[in-house]
Structure formats: structure tokens, C-alpha cells
């Protein structure tokens, strides 16, 4: 009684198709696929940007060391 058979799932699928229609389900599927693709591209861009930032940091440190300048930064707390 707790588990559903294949016939239960087929009936649920038939009702969903009847309610939404095949065109609407196709649009939902393509929108979902585009969102997943965009998320993956964003994650890929984020990881390459982080790698670029890490590789750029030593170059900046070398440039600052060559100029022998020091920048002091104070943080201010909001009251």
C-alpha cells in the first residue's frame, strides 16, 4: 500500500499531460534545461575567474615589491 506500481505512475503521467498539454510540458522542459546549462556555464566561469585571480595575485605582489611601496588600509566599523 505504501509503494506505487508502474500503473499508478502511468496514470499520474497521463493526468499531467492532459492538464498541461504536451506543448506546455515541452516548454517547461526546455526552460529547465536552459537554466541548468546556464548554471553550469556560470560555475565554469566562476572557477576560471577564481583561477585567474589567483594567478594574477603573485604578479601584483612582485610589481609592488619592485616599487617598494606599502599601502596601509584601515577598516572602519559601523556604529
N, CA and C atoms as a LAMMPS dump frame, in Angstrom:
ITEM: TIMESTEP
0
ITEM: NUMBER OF ATOMS
237
ITEM: BOX BOUNDS ff ff ff
-5.0000000000000000e+02 5.0000000000000000e+02
-5.0000000000000000e+02 5.0000000000000000e+02
-5.0000000000000000e+02 5.0000000000000000e+02
ITEM: ATOMS id mol type element x y z
1 1 1 N 0.808 -1.182 0
2 1 2 C 0 0 0
3 1 3 C 0.861 1.261 0
4 2 1 N 2.069 1.207 0.581
5 2 2 C 2.952 2.364 0.659
6 2 3 C 3.696 2.646 -0.632
7 3 1 N 3.892 1.637 -1.473
8 3 2 C 4.635 1.859 -2.712
9 3 3 C 3.668 1.881 -3.893
10 4 1 N 4.062 2.638 -4.9
11 4 2 C 3.23 2.75 -6.093
12 4 3 C 3.747 1.82 -7.177
13 5 1 N 2.847 1.241 -7.922
14 5 2 C 3.24 0.382 -9.028
15 5 3 C 3.417 1.237 -10.279
16 6 1 N 3.862 0.611 -11.348
17 6 2 C 4.073 1.321 -12.608
18 6 3 C 2.763 1.878 -13.142
19 7 1 N 1.659 1.195 -12.876
20 7 2 C 0.357 1.662 -13.365
21 7 3 C -0.065 2.959 -12.685
22 8 1 N 0.256 3.101 -11.426
23 8 2 C -0.048 4.351 -10.73
24 8 3 C 0.705 5.516 -11.367
25 9 1 N 1.995 5.306 -11.654
26 9 2 C 2.802 6.375 -12.245
27 9 3 C 2.341 6.701 -13.662
28 10 1 N 1.913 5.689 -14.428
29 10 2 C 1.404 5.952 -15.777
30 10 3 C 0.112 6.769 -15.738
31 11 1 N -0.735 6.487 -14.777
32 11 2 C -1.971 7.26 -14.633
33 11 3 C -1.656 8.702 -14.236
34 12 1 N -0.722 8.887 -13.332
35 12 2 C -0.315 10.238 -12.93
36 12 3 C 0.269 10.984 -14.123
37 13 1 N 1.098 10.329 -14.915
38 13 2 C 1.682 10.947 -16.11
39 13 3 C 0.606 11.33 -17.11
40 14 1 N -0.373 10.463 -17.31
41 14 2 C -1.476 10.749 -18.23
42 14 3 C -2.28 11.967 -17.768
43 15 1 N -2.533 12.056 -16.48
44 15 2 C -3.281 13.202 -15.946
45 15 3 C -2.484 14.486 -16.1
46 16 1 N -1.182 14.443 -15.844
47 16 2 C -0.335 15.632 -16
48 16 3 C -0.325 16.094 -17.455
49 17 1 N -0.212 15.165 -18.406
50 17 2 C -0.222 15.514 -19.825
51 17 3 C -1.576 16.096 -20.21
52 18 1 N -2.64 15.545 -19.69
53 18 2 C -3.974 16.07 -20.012
54 18 3 C -4.178 17.47 -19.44
55 19 1 N -3.65 17.726 -18.257
56 19 2 C -3.839 19.036 -17.626
57 19 3 C -2.986 20.105 -18.3
58 20 1 N -1.696 19.827 -18.501
59 20 2 C -0.784 20.841 -19.021
60 20 3 C -0.661 20.823 -20.539
61 21 1 N -0.819 19.693 -21.153
62 21 2 C -0.638 19.584 -22.595
63 21 3 C 0.827 19.346 -22.935
64 22 1 N 1.073 18.746 -24.086
65 22 2 C 2.441 18.388 -24.457
66 22 3 C 3.278 19.615 -24.789
67 23 1 N 2.673 20.65 -25.375
68 23 2 C 3.441 21.844 -25.74
69 23 3 C 3.939 22.57 -24.488
70 24 1 N 3.083 22.697 -23.507
71 24 2 C 3.472 23.363 -22.262
72 24 3 C 4.567 22.569 -21.542
73 25 1 N 4.448 21.244 -21.515
74 25 2 C 5.476 20.411 -20.884
75 25 3 C 6.801 20.519 -21.63
76 26 1 N 6.738 20.625 -22.972
77 26 2 C 7.956 20.784 -23.767
78 26 3 C 8.632 22.119 -23.43
79 27 1 N 7.841 23.182 -23.302
80 27 2 C 8.398 24.492 -22.957
81 27 3 C 9.02 24.487 -21.566
82 28 1 N 8.35 23.826 -20.629
83 28 2 C 8.888 23.739 -19.271
84 28 3 C 10.213 22.974 -19.288
85 29 1 N 10.268 21.885 -20.058
86 29 2 C 11.499 21.097 -20.143
87 29 3 C 12.644 21.882 -20.761
88 30 1 N 12.358 22.639 -21.822
89 30 2 C 13.426 23.412 -22.459
90 30 3 C 13.882 24.558 -21.561
91 31 1 N 12.953 25.182 -20.832
92 31 2 C 13.333 26.234 -19.888
93 31 3 C 14.204 25.682 -18.762
94 32 1 N 13.835 24.52 -18.267
95 32 2 C 14.611 23.892 -17.203
96 32 3 C 16.006 23.508 -17.705
97 33 1 N 16.073 22.972 -18.92
98 33 2 C 17.365 22.612 -19.496
99 33 3 C 18.253 23.833 -19.704
100 34 1 N 17.653 24.949 -20.154
101 34 2 C 18.424 26.184 -20.327
102 34 3 C 18.938 26.721 -19.009
103 35 1 N 18.121 26.599 -17.965
104 35 2 C 18.544 27.062 -16.649
105 35 3 C 19.71 26.231 -16.125
106 36 1 N 19.644 24.921 -16.321
107 36 2 C 20.735 24.046 -15.867
108 36 3 C 22.007 24.344 -16.649
109 37 1 N 21.882 24.562 -17.956
110 37 2 C 23.046 24.883 -18.783
111 37 3 C 23.659 26.208 -18.356
112 38 1 N 22.82 27.208 -18.095
113 38 2 C 23.318 28.493 -17.63
114 38 3 C 24.021 28.387 -16.291
115 39 1 N 23.48 27.56 -15.404
116 39 2 C 24.102 27.358 -14.098
117 39 3 C 25.475 26.707 -14.25
118 40 1 N 25.567 25.694 -15.11
119 40 2 C 26.853 25.018 -15.326
120 40 3 C 27.87 25.975 -15.931
121 41 1 N 27.442 26.799 -16.902
122 41 2 C 28.356 27.769 -17.505
123 41 3 C 28.822 28.79 -16.473
124 42 1 N 27.9 29.217 -15.609
125 42 2 C 28.258 30.155 -14.557
126 42 3 C 29.258 29.57 -13.579
127 43 1 N 29.068 28.309 -13.237
128 43 2 C 30.016 27.654 -12.329
129 43 3 C 31.38 27.501 -12.992
130 44 1 N 31.38 27.188 -14.289
131 44 2 C 32.634 27.047 -15.008
132 44 3 C 33.358 28.386 -15.101
133 45 1 N 32.612 29.468 -15.4
134 45 2 C 33.202 30.803 -15.481
135 45 3 C 33.714 31.248 -14.124
136 46 1 N 32.992 30.925 -13.084
137 46 2 C 33.412 31.297 -11.743
138 46 3 C 34.696 30.607 -11.329
139 47 1 N 34.846 29.349 -11.703
140 47 2 C 36.066 28.637 -11.321
141 47 3 C 37.254 29.125 -12.132
142 48 1 N 37.058 29.487 -13.4
143 48 2 C 38.181 30.016 -14.186
144 48 3 C 38.519 31.425 -13.743
145 49 1 N 37.53 32.212 -13.323
146 49 2 C 37.805 33.562 -12.836
147 49 3 C 38.584 33.49 -11.527
148 50 1 N 38.236 32.531 -10.668
149 50 2 C 38.963 32.371 -9.415
150 50 3 C 40.399 31.941 -9.685
151 51 1 N 40.599 31.082 -10.666
152 51 2 C 41.95 30.648 -11.019
153 51 3 C 42.731 31.815 -11.609
154 52 1 N 42.073 32.656 -12.405
155 52 2 C 42.742 33.829 -12.964
156 52 3 C 43.137 34.802 -11.863
157 53 1 N 42.271 34.987 -10.871
158 53 2 C 42.578 35.881 -9.758
159 53 3 C 43.773 35.371 -8.968
160 54 1 N 43.824 34.064 -8.758
161 54 2 C 44.939 33.505 -8.002
162 54 3 C 46.247 33.633 -8.764
163 55 1 N 46.207 33.491 -10.092
164 55 2 C 47.438 33.601 -10.869
165 55 3 C 47.864 35.057 -11.023
166 56 1 N 46.917 36 -10.946
167 56 2 C 47.253 37.415 -11.096
168 56 3 C 47.833 37.982 -9.802
169 57 1 N 47.512 37.402 -8.669
170 57 2 C 47.967 37.923 -7.39
171 57 3 C 49.486 37.921 -7.243
172 58 1 N 50.212 36.863 -7.573
173 58 2 C 51.669 36.91 -7.435
174 58 3 C 52.302 37.966 -8.339
175 59 1 N 51.756 38.193 -9.51
176 59 2 C 52.308 39.206 -10.406
177 59 3 C 52.175 40.575 -9.769
178 60 1 N 51.044 40.855 -9.133
179 60 2 C 50.829 42.133 -8.479
180 60 3 C 51.773 42.277 -7.289
181 61 1 N 51.993 41.208 -6.55
182 61 2 C 52.891 41.273 -5.412
183 61 3 C 54.32 41.535 -5.869
184 62 1 N 54.726 40.955 -6.966
185 62 2 C 56.069 41.18 -7.491
186 62 3 C 56.214 42.628 -7.927
187 63 1 N 55.176 43.177 -8.563
188 63 2 C 55.229 44.565 -9.003
189 63 3 C 55.334 45.497 -7.801
190 64 1 N 54.574 45.22 -6.747
191 64 2 C 54.647 46.05 -5.542
192 64 3 C 55.995 45.908 -4.854
193 65 1 N 56.56 44.74 -4.856
194 65 2 C 57.864 44.531 -4.238
195 65 3 C 58.942 45.268 -5.009
196 66 1 N 58.815 45.325 -6.328
197 66 2 C 59.802 46.011 -7.143
198 66 3 C 59.757 47.513 -6.895
199 67 1 N 58.572 48.081 -6.671
200 67 2 C 58.429 49.508 -6.42
201 67 3 C 58.731 49.863 -4.967
202 68 1 N 58.685 48.868 -4.091
203 68 2 C 58.936 49.021 -2.661
204 68 3 C 58.019 50.068 -2.039
205 69 1 N 56.731 49.948 -2.363
206 69 2 C 55.74 50.821 -1.75
207 69 3 C 54.848 49.985 -0.855
208 70 1 N 54.363 50.62 0.181
209 70 2 C 53.475 49.941 1.107
210 70 3 C 52.183 50.744 1.206
211 71 1 N 51.084 50.029 1.157
212 71 2 C 49.788 50.67 1.291
213 71 3 C 49.162 50.174 2.575
214 72 1 N 48.86 51.109 3.488
215 72 2 C 48.198 50.768 4.739
216 72 3 C 46.713 51.025 4.593
217 73 1 N 45.941 50.06 5.031
218 73 2 C 44.49 50.168 4.916
219 73 3 C 43.886 49.987 6.305
220 74 1 N 43.027 50.939 6.663
221 74 2 C 42.307 50.831 7.922
222 74 3 C 40.866 50.481 7.653
223 75 1 N 40.324 49.609 8.48
224 75 2 C 38.916 49.283 8.358
225 75 3 C 38.147 50.067 9.404
226 76 1 N 37.047 50.605 8.988
227 76 2 C 36.211 51.37 9.905
228 76 3 C 34.99 50.548 10.266
229 77 1 N 34.652 50.526 11.518
230 77 2 C 33.477 49.799 11.972
231 77 3 C 32.296 50.726 12.04
232 78 1 N 31.152 50.204 11.58
233 78 2 C 29.933 50.996 11.67
234 78 3 C 29.388 50.932 13.074
235 79 1 N 28.954 52.063 13.576
236 79 2 C 28.402 52.062 14.931
237 79 3 C 26.91 52.041 14.93
